[in-house]
Amino acid sequence: MVVMSALKDRLRADLTTAIKARDELRSSTLRMVLTAITNAEVAGKEARELSDEDVLGVLSSEAKRRREAATAFAEGGRDEMAAKEAAEGEVIAGYLPTPLTEAEIAALVTAAVEQTGAAGEGMRAMGKVMGVVTPQVKGRADGGAVAAEVRRQLG
């Protein structure tokens, strides 16, 4: 049974549209993303078809890579490269679910702390709480921001 990823099919269709429209930024960004997805599919011991959730994970890491590169270029005074990375990040962000706000992250962490009974355990319970929260925020929040909120609530 082969599970086809609807998201991957959408990316391919959008790439074709971008090429026909001669949209250089969009087509080059989508090519890079599809290459990253293909690389993820052939990584490991045997090739496999990625599910939509796996594709979202690849998109999230590509978006994060663009954000970090844009910041690094901006700090290095290479504004043109920073703008290019930021623009690529925006193209990728169009395929990701709406990011969670700080308040939504805080609410999820609070619920996870109550659910795991970690309130009195302090920082030792961090792994337990992160284990509950991480699947809920996958692709919708930066892991560092979530970890910081968990630390704040447990500390």
Secondary structure by P-SEA (a helix, b strand, c coil): cbbbbaaaaaaaaaaaaaaaacaaaaaaaaaaaaaaaaaaaacccbbbbbcaaaaaaaaaaaaaaaaaaaaaaaaacaaaaaaaaaaaaaaaaccccccccaaaaaaaaaaaaaaaccccccccaaaaaaaaaaaaacccccaaaaaaaaaaaac
